[in-house]
Amino acid sequence: MKTLLNIDNGKKVKILKISGGKGIRQHLQCLGIHIGDIVTIKKSSFLGGPVLLEVNGYDVALGKGVASRIEVEEVE
């Protein structure tokens, strides 16, 4: 299964699963990220730094550790 770290810039993905405990799920909900949402990868660097997403019209930055726990599938 692909995570947010495995997706190229500019691609749209659907969030399928969030691995982790209650804390990470609450954190993502506060940022407006939920299972089933369609998000756009705006910037993902393989060398480090955060992953920048567009979620419901807002830009959200996620650290690599959090991004690695979000399983996604690409959509058209």
PDB file with one MODEL, atoms N, CA, C and O in Angstrom:
MODEL        1
ATOM      1  N   MET A   1       0.848  -1.177   0.000  1.00  0.00           N
ATOM      2  CA  MET A   1       0.000   0.000   0.000  1.00  0.00           C
ATOM      3  C   MET A   1       0.897   1.246   0.000  1.00  0.00           C
ATOM      4  O   MET A   1       1.923   1.275   0.681  1.00  0.00           O
ATOM      5  N   LYS A   2       0.516   2.253  -0.751  1.00  0.00           N
ATOM      6  CA  LYS A   2       1.288   3.492  -0.823  1.00  0.00           C
ATOM      7  C   LYS A   2       0.918   4.418   0.333  1.00  0.00           C
ATOM      8  O   LYS A   2      -0.215   4.425   0.815  1.00  0.00           O
ATOM      9  N   THR A   3       1.906   5.195   0.761  1.00  0.00           N
ATOM     10  CA  THR A   3       1.669   6.232   1.758  1.00  0.00           C
ATOM     11  C   THR A   3       1.886   7.594   1.089  1.00  0.00           C
ATOM     12  O   THR A   3       2.289   7.659  -0.072  1.00  0.00           O
ATOM     13  N   LEU A   4       1.621   8.662   1.812  1.00  0.00           N
ATOM     14  CA  LEU A   4       1.829   9.996   1.262  1.00  0.00           C
ATOM     15  C   LEU A   4       3.275  10.224   0.827  1.00  0.00           C
ATOM     16  O   LEU A   4       3.533  11.054  -0.044  1.00  0.00           O
ATOM     17  N   LEU A   5       4.210   9.505   1.417  1.00  0.00           N
ATOM     18  CA  LEU A   5       5.621   9.672   1.066  1.00  0.00           C
ATOM     19  C   LEU A   5       5.954   9.115  -0.309  1.00  0.00           C
ATOM     20  O   LEU A   5       6.966   9.499  -0.896  1.00  0.00           O
ATOM     21  N   ASN A   6       5.122   8.212  -0.840  1.00  0.00           N
ATOM     22  CA  ASN A   6       5.408   7.542  -2.103  1.00  0.00           C
ATOM     23  C   ASN A   6       4.728   8.190  -3.307  1.00  0.00           C
ATOM     24  O   ASN A   6       4.776   7.640  -4.408  1.00  0.00           O
ATOM     25  N   ILE A   7       4.100   9.338  -3.118  1.00  0.00           N
ATOM     26  CA  ILE A   7       3.322   9.973  -4.176  1.00  0.00           C
ATOM     27  C   ILE A   7       4.075  11.191  -4.719  1.00  0.00           C
ATOM     28  O   ILE A   7       4.663  11.961  -3.959  1.00  0.00           O
ATOM     29  N   ASP A   8       4.046  11.349  -6.038  1.00  0.00           N
ATOM     30  CA  ASP A   8       4.728  12.470  -6.688  1.00  0.00           C
ATOM     31  C   ASP A   8       3.953  13.779  -6.504  1.00  0.00           C
ATOM     32  O   ASP A   8       2.747  13.779  -6.257  1.00  0.00           O
ATOM     33  N   ASN A   9       4.670  14.875  -6.628  1.00  0.00           N
ATOM     34  CA  ASN A   9       4.068  16.207  -6.536  1.00  0.00           C
ATOM     35  C   ASN A   9       2.976  16.378  -7.592  1.00  0.00           C
ATOM     36  O   ASN A   9       3.107  15.899  -8.718  1.00  0.00           O
ATOM     37  N   GLY A  10       1.909  17.060  -7.216  1.00  0.00           N
ATOM     38  CA  GLY A  10       0.834  17.365  -8.145  1.00  0.00           C
ATOM     39  C   GLY A  10      -0.240  16.295  -8.267  1.00  0.00           C
ATOM     40  O   GLY A  10      -1.263  16.530  -8.910  1.00  0.00           O
ATOM     41  N   LYS A  11      -0.036  15.126  -7.668  1.00  0.00           N
ATOM     42  CA  LYS A  11      -1.006  14.029  -7.761  1.00  0.00           C
ATOM     43  C   LYS A  11      -2.115  14.197  -6.730  1.00  0.00           C
ATOM     44  O   LYS A  11      -1.903  14.734  -5.643  1.00  0.00           O
ATOM     45  N   LYS A  12      -3.305  13.725  -7.100  1.00  0.00           N
ATOM     46  CA  LYS A  12      -4.430  13.688  -6.169  1.00  0.00           C
ATOM     47  C   LYS A  12      -4.563  12.268  -5.641  1.00  0.00           C
ATOM     48  O   LYS A  12      -4.422  11.295  -6.381  1.00  0.00           O
ATOM     49  N   VAL A  13      -4.838  12.170  -4.341  1.00  0.00           N
ATOM     50  CA  VAL A  13      -4.972  10.861  -3.704  1.00  0.00           C
ATOM     51  C   VAL A  13      -6.184  10.848  -2.772  1.00  0.00           C
ATOM     52  O   VAL A  13      -6.639  11.887  -2.292  1.00  0.00           O
ATOM     53  N   LYS A  14      -6.683   9.649  -2.535  1.00  0.00           N
ATOM     54  CA  LYS A  14      -7.764   9.439  -1.573  1.00  0.00           C
ATOM     55  C   LYS A  14      -7.165   8.773  -0.345  1.00  0.00           C
ATOM     56  O   LYS A  14      -6.406   7.811  -0.463  1.00  0.00           O
ATOM     57  N   ILE A  15      -7.501   9.279   0.825  1.00  0.00           N
ATOM     58  CA  ILE A  15      -6.992   8.708   2.068  1.00  0.00           C
ATOM     59  C   ILE A  15      -7.791   7.459   2.404  1.00  0.00           C
ATOM     60  O   ILE A  15      -9.014   7.508   2.537  1.00  0.00           O
ATOM     61  N   LEU A  16      -7.084   6.331   2.540  1.00  0.00           N
ATOM     62  CA  LEU A  16      -7.722   5.047   2.805  1.00  0.00           C
ATOM     63  C   LEU A  16      -7.636   4.633   4.269  1.00  0.00           C
ATOM     64  O   LEU A  16      -8.589   4.086   4.822  1.00  0.00           O
ATOM     65  N   LYS A  17      -6.496   4.895   4.889  1.00  0.00           N
ATOM     66  CA  LYS A  17      -6.270   4.395   6.248  1.00  0.00           C
ATOM     67  C   LYS A  17      -5.263   5.288   6.959  1.00  0.00           C
ATOM     68  O   LYS A  17      -4.316   5.787   6.351  1.00  0.00           O
ATOM     69  N   ILE A  18      -5.483   5.480   8.247  1.00  0.00           N
ATOM     70  CA  ILE A  18      -4.534   6.208   9.092  1.00  0.00           C
ATOM     71  C   ILE A  18      -4.074   5.249  10.179  1.00  0.00           C
ATOM     72  O   ILE A  18      -4.846   4.871  11.060  1.00  0.00           O
ATOM     73  N   SER A  19      -2.806   4.861  10.107  1.00  0.00           N
ATOM     74  CA  SER A  19      -2.245   3.947  11.106  1.00  0.00           C
ATOM     75  C   SER A  19      -1.785   4.754  12.311  1.00  0.00           C
ATOM     76  O   SER A  19      -1.242   5.850  12.169  1.00  0.00           O
ATOM     77  N   GLY A  20      -2.003   4.211  13.474  1.00  0.00           N
ATOM     78  CA  GLY A  20      -1.572   4.906  14.683  1.00  0.00           C
ATOM     79  C   GLY A  20      -2.695   4.979  15.691  1.00  0.00           C
ATOM     80  O   GLY A  20      -3.797   4.479  15.464  1.00  0.00           O
ATOM     81  N   GLY A  21      -2.400   5.598  16.780  1.00  0.00           N
ATOM     82  CA  GLY A  21      -3.350   5.669  17.883  1.00  0.00           C
ATOM     83  C   GLY A  21      -4.291   6.851  17.798  1.00  0.00           C
ATOM     84  O   GLY A  21      -4.369   7.556  16.792  1.00  0.00           O
ATOM     85  N   LYS A  22      -4.997   7.037  18.893  1.00  0.00           N
ATOM     86  CA  LYS A  22      -6.003   8.092  18.987  1.00  0.00           C
ATOM     87  C   LYS A  22      -5.396   9.481  18.810  1.00  0.00           C
ATOM     88  O   LYS A  22      -6.019  10.360  18.214  1.00  0.00           O
ATOM     89  N   GLY A  23      -4.201   9.679  19.318  1.00  0.00           N
ATOM     90  CA  GLY A  23      -3.558  10.991  19.250  1.00  0.00           C
ATOM     91  C   GLY A  23      -3.318  11.459  17.828  1.00  0.00           C
ATOM     92  O   GLY A  23      -3.619  12.605  17.494  1.00  0.00           O
ATOM     93  N   ILE A  24      -2.780  10.587  16.986  1.00  0.00           N
ATOM     94  CA  ILE A  24      -2.503  10.984  15.597  1.00  0.00           C
ATOM     95  C   ILE A  24      -3.797  11.219  14.829  1.00  0.00           C
ATOM     96  O   ILE A  24      -3.873  12.128  14.002  1.00  0.00           O
ATOM     97  N   ARG A  25      -4.810  10.410  15.097  1.00  0.00           N
ATOM     98  CA  ARG A  25      -6.102  10.602  14.419  1.00  0.00           C
ATOM     99  C   ARG A  25      -6.737  11.927  14.811  1.00  0.00           C
ATOM    100  O   ARG A  25      -7.280  12.627  13.957  1.00  0.00           O
ATOM    101  N   GLN A  26      -6.679  12.280  16.088  1.00  0.00           N
ATOM    102  CA  GLN A  26      -7.227  13.561  16.545  1.00  0.00           C
ATOM    103  C   GLN A  26      -6.457  14.729  15.951  1.00  0.00           C
ATOM    104  O   GLN A  26      -7.047  15.731  15.547  1.00  0.00           O
ATOM    105  N   HIS A  27      -5.137  14.598  15.899  1.00  0.00           N
ATOM    106  CA  HIS A  27      -4.306  15.648  15.318  1.00  0.00           C
ATOM    107  C   HIS A  27      -4.698  15.894  13.864  1.00  0.00           C
ATOM    108  O   HIS A  27      -4.855  17.042  13.448  1.00  0.00           O
ATOM    109  N   LEU A  28      -4.855  14.826  13.096  1.00  0.00           N
ATOM    110  CA  LEU A  28      -5.212  14.961  11.690  1.00  0.00           C
ATOM    111  C   LEU A  28      -6.630  15.498  11.515  1.00  0.00           C
ATOM    112  O   LEU A  28      -6.891  16.271  10.593  1.00  0.00           O
ATOM    113  N   GLN A  29      -7.540  15.097  12.388  1.00  0.00           N
ATOM    114  CA  GLN A  29      -8.903  15.636  12.317  1.00  0.00           C
ATOM    115  C   GLN A  29      -8.907  17.134  12.570  1.00  0.00           C
ATOM    116  O   GLN A  29      -9.657  17.867  11.924  1.00  0.00           O
ATOM    117  N   CYS A  30      -8.084  17.598  13.497  1.00  0.00           N
ATOM    118  CA  CYS A  30      -7.983  19.035  13.764  1.00  0.00           C
ATOM    119  C   CYS A  30      -7.445  19.790  12.546  1.00  0.00           C
ATOM    120  O   CYS A  30      -7.762  20.963  12.348  1.00  0.00           O
ATOM    121  N   LEU A  31      -6.635  19.115  11.737  1.00  0.00           N
ATOM    122  CA  LEU A  31      -6.105  19.719  10.517  1.00  0.00           C
ATOM    123  C   LEU A  31      -7.068  19.575   9.342  1.00  0.00           C
ATOM    124  O   LEU A  31      -6.801  20.090   8.256  1.00  0.00           O
ATOM    125  N   GLY A  32      -8.186  18.877   9.550  1.00  0.00           N
ATOM    126  CA  GLY A  32      -9.177  18.695   8.487  1.00  0.00           C
ATOM    127  C   GLY A  32      -8.913  17.506   7.590  1.00  0.00           C
ATOM    128  O   GLY A  32      -9.428  17.445   6.473  1.00  0.00           O
ATOM    129  N   ILE A  33      -8.116  16.557   8.064  1.00  0.00           N
ATOM    130  CA  ILE A  33      -7.768  15.381   7.263  1.00  0.00           C
ATOM    131  C   ILE A  33      -8.510  14.173   7.820  1.00  0.00           C
ATOM    132  O   ILE A  33      -8.345  13.813   8.986  1.00  0.00           O
ATOM    133  N   HIS A  34      -9.340  13.543   6.962  1.00  0.00           N
ATOM    134  CA  HIS A  34     -10.165  12.410   7.371  1.00  0.00           C
ATOM    135  C   HIS A  34     -10.061  11.293   6.345  1.00  0.00           C
ATOM    136  O   HIS A  34      -9.717  11.538   5.189  1.00  0.00           O
ATOM    137  N   ILE A  35     -10.353  10.077   6.761  1.00  0.00           N
ATOM    138  CA  ILE A  35     -10.419   8.953   5.833  1.00  0.00           C
ATOM    139  C   ILE A  35     -11.497   9.243   4.797  1.00  0.00           C
ATOM    140  O   ILE A  35     -12.599   9.677   5.133  1.00  0.00           O
ATOM    141  N   GLY A  36     -11.164   8.996   3.533  1.00  0.00           N
ATOM    142  CA  GLY A  36     -12.093   9.246   2.438  1.00  0.00           C
ATOM    143  C   GLY A  36     -11.875  10.584   1.745  1.00  0.00           C
ATOM    144  O   GLY A  36     -12.409  10.805   0.659  1.00  0.00           O
ATOM    145  N   ASP A  37     -11.099  11.484   2.354  1.00  0.00           N
ATOM    146  CA  ASP A  37     -10.832  12.788   1.746  1.00  0.00           C
ATOM    147  C   ASP A  37      -9.932  12.644   0.524  1.00  0.00           C
ATOM    148  O   ASP A  37      -9.084  11.754   0.458  1.00  0.00           O
ATOM    149  N   ILE A  38     -10.135  13.540  -0.444  1.00  0.00           N
ATOM    150  CA  ILE A  38      -9.249  13.649  -1.602  1.00  0.00           C
ATOM    151  C   ILE A  38      -8.319  14.835  -1.338  1.00  0.00           C
ATOM    152  O   ILE A  38      -8.780  15.948  -1.083  1.00  0.00           O
ATOM    153  N   VAL A  39      -7.013  14.590  -1.400  1.00  0.00           N
ATOM    154  CA  VAL A  39      -6.026  15.641  -1.156  1.00  0.00           C
ATOM    155  C   VAL A  39      -5.054  15.696  -2.326  1.00  0.00           C
ATOM    156  O   VAL A  39      -4.883  14.717  -3.052  1.00  0.00           O
ATOM    157  N   THR A  40      -4.418  16.852  -2.501  1.00  0.00           N
ATOM    158  CA  THR A  40      -3.420  17.038  -3.553  1.00  0.00           C
ATOM    159  C   THR A  40      -2.052  17.192  -2.903  1.00  0.00           C
ATOM    160  O   THR A  40      -1.891  17.952  -1.949  1.00  0.00           O
ATOM    161  N   ILE A  41      -1.065  16.461  -3.429  1.00  0.00           N
ATOM    162  CA  ILE A  41       0.309  16.582  -2.946  1.00  0.00           C
ATOM    163  C   ILE A  41       0.917  17.800  -3.627  1.00  0.00           C
ATOM    164  O   ILE A  41       1.121  17.789  -4.841  1.00  0.00           O
ATOM    165  N   LYS A  42       1.206  18.835  -2.874  1.00  0.00           N
ATOM    166  CA  LYS A  42       1.780  20.051  -3.454  1.00  0.00           C
ATOM    167  C   LYS A  42       3.304  19.998  -3.464  1.00  0.00           C
ATOM    168  O   LYS A  42       3.943  20.472  -4.404  1.00  0.00           O
ATOM    169  N   LYS A  43       3.884  19.416  -2.409  1.00  0.00           N
ATOM    170  CA  LYS A  43       5.344  19.335  -2.338  1.00  0.00           C
ATOM    171  C   LYS A  43       5.742  18.183  -1.437  1.00  0.00           C
ATOM    172  O   LYS A  43       5.337  18.109  -0.277  1.00  0.00           O
ATOM    173  N   SER A  44       6.534  17.297  -1.986  1.00  0.00           N
ATOM    174  CA  SER A  44       7.074  16.187  -1.209  1.00  0.00           C
ATOM    175  C   SER A  44       8.529  16.034  -1.590  1.00  0.00           C
ATOM    176  O   SER A  44       8.844  15.756  -2.747  1.00  0.00           O
ATOM    177  N   SER A  45       9.417  16.212  -0.633  1.00  0.00           N
ATOM    178  CA  SER A  45      10.846  16.131  -0.896  1.00  0.00           C
ATOM    179  C   SER A  45      11.385  14.808  -0.377  1.00  0.00           C
ATOM    180  O   SER A  45      11.098  14.407   0.751  1.00  0.00           O
ATOM    181  N   PHE A  46      12.160  14.140  -1.201  1.00  0.00           N
ATOM    182  CA  PHE A  46      12.738  12.857  -0.796  1.00  0.00           C
ATOM    183  C   PHE A  46      13.915  13.039   0.154  1.00  0.00           C
ATOM    184  O   PHE A  46      14.319  12.093   0.830  1.00  0.00           O
ATOM    185  N   LEU A  47      14.464  14.241   0.209  1.00  0.00           N
ATOM    186  CA  LEU A  47      15.633  14.484   1.045  1.00  0.00           C
ATOM    187  C   LEU A  47      15.295  14.891   2.471  1.00  0.00           C
ATOM    188  O   LEU A  47      16.180  14.931   3.326  1.00  0.00           O
ATOM    189  N   GLY A  48      14.065  15.186   2.736  1.00  0.00           N
ATOM    190  CA  GLY A  48      13.670  15.601   4.072  1.00  0.00           C
ATOM    191  C   GLY A  48      12.703  16.764   4.016  1.00  0.00           C
ATOM    192  O   GLY A  48      12.378  17.270   2.942  1.00  0.00           O
ATOM    193  N   GLY A  49      12.256  17.175   5.166  1.00  0.00           N
ATOM    194  CA  GLY A  49      11.299  18.272   5.228  1.00  0.00           C
ATOM    195  C   GLY A  49       9.880  17.748   5.199  1.00  0.00           C
ATOM    196  O   GLY A  49       9.649  16.554   5.006  1.00  0.00           O
ATOM    197  N   PRO A  50       8.935  18.644   5.391  1.00  0.00           N
ATOM    198  CA  PRO A  50       7.536  18.224   5.476  1.00  0.00           C
ATOM    199  C   PRO A  50       6.927  17.928   4.103  1.00  0.00           C
ATOM    200  O   PRO A  50       7.469  18.306   3.065  1.00  0.00           O
ATOM    201  N   VAL A  51       5.791  17.246   4.134  1.00  0.00           N
ATOM    202  CA  VAL A  51       4.972  17.015   2.943  1.00  0.00           C
ATOM    203  C   VAL A  51       3.876  18.073   2.971  1.00  0.00           C
ATOM    204  O   VAL A  51       3.152  18.197   3.959  1.00  0.00           O
ATOM    205  N   LEU A  52       3.755  18.836   1.886  1.00  0.00           N
ATOM    206  CA  LEU A  52       2.753  19.891   1.808  1.00  0.00           C
ATOM    207  C   LEU A  52       1.556  19.391   1.008  1.00  0.00           C
ATOM    208  O   LEU A  52       1.699  18.968  -0.139  1.00  0.00           O
ATOM    209  N   LEU A  53       0.365  19.442   1.627  1.00  0.00           N
ATOM    210  CA  LEU A  53      -0.871  18.968   1.014  1.00  0.00           C
ATOM    211  C   LEU A  53      -1.855  20.110   0.860  1.00  0.00           C
ATOM    212  O   LEU A  53      -1.801  21.097   1.594  1.00  0.00           O
ATOM    213  N   GLU A  54      -2.761  19.965  -0.109  1.00  0.00           N
ATOM    214  CA  GLU A  54      -3.914  20.837  -0.175  1.00  0.00           C
ATOM    215  C   GLU A  54      -5.121  20.012   0.231  1.00  0.00           C
ATOM    216  O   GLU A  54      -5.451  19.018  -0.416  1.00  0.00           O
ATOM    217  N   VAL A  55      -5.783  20.431   1.312  1.00  0.00           N
ATOM    218  CA  VAL A  55      -6.932  19.720   1.863  1.00  0.00           C
ATOM    219  C   VAL A  55      -8.099  20.694   1.950  1.00  0.00           C
ATOM    220  O   VAL A  55      -8.035  21.679   2.685  1.00  0.00           O
ATOM    221  N   ASN A  56      -9.155  20.424   1.210  1.00  0.00           N
ATOM    222  CA  ASN A  56     -10.349  21.280   1.232  1.00  0.00           C
ATOM    223  C   ASN A  56     -10.024  22.761   1.035  1.00  0.00           C
ATOM    224  O   ASN A  56     -10.609  23.627   1.685  1.00  0.00           O
ATOM    225  N   GLY A  57      -9.085  23.039   0.130  1.00  0.00           N
ATOM    226  CA  GLY A  57      -8.729  24.417  -0.180  1.00  0.00           C
ATOM    227  C   GLY A  57      -7.678  25.036   0.718  1.00  0.00           C
ATOM    228  O   GLY A  57      -7.302  26.190   0.511  1.00  0.00           O
ATOM    229  N   TYR A  58      -7.195  24.307   1.706  1.00  0.00           N
ATOM    230  CA  TYR A  58      -6.183  24.810   2.633  1.00  0.00           C
ATOM    231  C   TYR A  58      -4.884  24.037   2.456  1.00  0.00           C
ATOM    232  O   TYR A  58      -4.902  22.846   2.146  1.00  0.00           O
ATOM    233  N   ASP A  59      -3.753  24.717   2.653  1.00  0.00           N
ATOM    234  CA  ASP A  59      -2.456  24.052   2.641  1.00  0.00           C
ATOM    235  C   ASP A  59      -2.128  23.564   4.044  1.00  0.00           C
ATOM    236  O   ASP A  59      -2.262  24.296   5.025  1.00  0.00           O
ATOM    237  N   VAL A  60      -1.691  22.302   4.116  1.00  0.00           N
ATOM    238  CA  VAL A  60      -1.348  21.677   5.394  1.00  0.00           C
ATOM    239  C   VAL A  60       0.008  21.002   5.240  1.00  0.00           C
ATOM    240  O   VAL A  60       0.232  20.285   4.265  1.00  0.00           O
ATOM    241  N   ALA A  61       0.908  21.219   6.180  1.00  0.00           N
ATOM    242  CA  ALA A  61       2.221  20.577   6.174  1.00  0.00           C
ATOM    243  C   ALA A  61       2.234  19.455   7.203  1.00  0.00           C
ATOM    244  O   ALA A  61       1.847  19.647   8.356  1.00  0.00           O
ATOM    245  N   LEU A  62       2.683  18.282   6.771  1.00  0.00           N
ATOM    246  CA  LEU A  62       2.804  17.127   7.664  1.00  0.00           C
ATOM    247  C   LEU A  62       4.252  16.660   7.689  1.00  0.00           C
ATOM    248  O   LEU A  62       4.916  16.614   6.654  1.00  0.00           O
ATOM    249  N   GLY A  63       4.732  16.316   8.868  1.00  0.00           N
ATOM    250  CA  GLY A  63       6.064  15.745   8.981  1.00  0.00           C
ATOM    251  C   GLY A  63       6.125  14.362   8.346  1.00  0.00           C
ATOM    252  O   GLY A  63       5.097  13.717   8.140  1.00  0.00           O
ATOM    253  N   LYS A  64       7.326  13.920   8.041  1.00  0.00           N
ATOM    254  CA  LYS A  64       7.514  12.612   7.393  1.00  0.00           C
ATOM    255  C   LYS A  64       6.952  11.468   8.227  1.00  0.00           C
ATOM    256  O   LYS A  64       6.387  10.526   7.672  1.00  0.00           O
ATOM    257  N   GLY A  65       7.095  11.531   9.545  1.00  0.00           N
ATOM    258  CA  GLY A  65       6.591  10.463  10.411  1.00  0.00           C
ATOM    259  C   GLY A  65       5.086  10.315  10.321  1.00  0.00           C
ATOM    260  O   GLY A  65       4.573   9.198  10.249  1.00  0.00           O
ATOM    261  N   VAL A  66       4.372  11.431  10.325  1.00  0.00           N
ATOM    262  CA  VAL A  66       2.910  11.398  10.221  1.00  0.00           C
ATOM    263  C   VAL A  66       2.505  10.978   8.814  1.00  0.00           C
ATOM    264  O   VAL A  66       1.610  10.148   8.650  1.00  0.00           O
ATOM    265  N   ALA A  67       3.160  11.547   7.790  1.00  0.00           N
ATOM    266  CA  ALA A  67       2.827  11.224   6.401  1.00  0.00           C
ATOM    267  C   ALA A  67       3.021   9.740   6.097  1.00  0.00           C
ATOM    268  O   ALA A  67       2.304   9.175   5.271  1.00  0.00           O
ATOM    269  N   SER A  68       3.984   9.112   6.759  1.00  0.00           N
ATOM    270  CA  SER A  68       4.251   7.688   6.511  1.00  0.00           C
ATOM    271  C   SER A  68       3.153   6.787   7.077  1.00  0.00           C
ATOM    272  O   SER A  68       3.091   5.605   6.738  1.00  0.00           O
ATOM    273  N   ARG A  69       2.291   7.329   7.931  1.00  0.00           N
ATOM    274  CA  ARG A  69       1.211   6.542   8.538  1.00  0.00           C
ATOM    275  C   ARG A  69      -0.113   6.667   7.794  1.00  0.00           C
ATOM    276  O   ARG A  69      -1.102   6.041   8.175  1.00  0.00           O
ATOM    277  N   ILE A  70      -0.136   7.477   6.730  1.00  0.00           N
ATOM    278  CA  ILE A  70      -1.372   7.701   5.989  1.00  0.00           C
ATOM    279  C   ILE A  70      -1.310   6.941   4.673  1.00  0.00           C
ATOM    280  O   ILE A  70      -0.539   7.289   3.779  1.00  0.00           O
ATOM    281  N   GLU A  71      -2.138   5.886   4.560  1.00  0.00           N
ATOM    282  CA  GLU A  71      -2.183   5.079   3.342  1.00  0.00           C
ATOM    283  C   GLU A  71      -3.175   5.679   2.367  1.00  0.00           C
ATOM    284  O   GLU A  71      -4.270   6.092   2.750  1.00  0.00           O
ATOM    285  N   VAL A  72      -2.773   5.725   1.076  1.00  0.00           N
ATOM    286  CA  VAL A  72      -3.565   6.405   0.061  1.00  0.00           C
ATOM    287  C   VAL A  72      -3.600   5.604  -1.231  1.00  0.00           C
ATOM    288  O   VAL A  72      -2.822   4.671  -1.429  1.00  0.00           O
ATOM    289  N   GLU A  73      -4.539   6.001  -2.121  1.00  0.00           N
ATOM    290  CA  GLU A  73      -4.536   5.504  -3.499  1.00  0.00           C
ATOM    291  C   GLU A  73      -4.693   6.698  -4.413  1.00  0.00           C
ATOM    292  O   GLU A  73      -5.404   7.648  -4.088  1.00  0.00           O
ATOM    293  N   GLU A  74      -4.028   6.652  -5.560  1.00  0.00           N
ATOM    294  CA  GLU A  74      -4.108   7.749  -6.531  1.00  0.00           C
ATOM    295  C   GLU A  74      -5.472   7.765  -7.182  1.00  0.00           C
ATOM    296  O   GLU A  74      -6.069   6.717  -7.428  1.00  0.00           O
ATOM    297  N   VAL A  75      -5.965   8.975  -7.463  1.00  0.00           N
ATOM    298  CA  VAL A  75      -7.222   9.164  -8.181  1.00  0.00           C
ATOM    299  C   VAL A  75      -6.954  10.053  -9.379  1.00  0.00           C
ATOM    300  O   VAL A  75      -5.941  10.750  -9.430  1.00  0.00           O
ATOM    301  N   GLU A  76      -7.851  10.030 -10.329  1.00  0.00           N
ATOM    302  CA  GLU A  76      -7.697  10.850 -11.556  1.00  0.00           C
ATOM    303  C   GLU A  76      -8.048  12.278 -11.297  1.00  0.00           C
ATOM    304  O   GLU A  76      -7.978  13.105 -12.206  1.00  0.00           O
TER     305      GLU A  76
ENDMDL
END
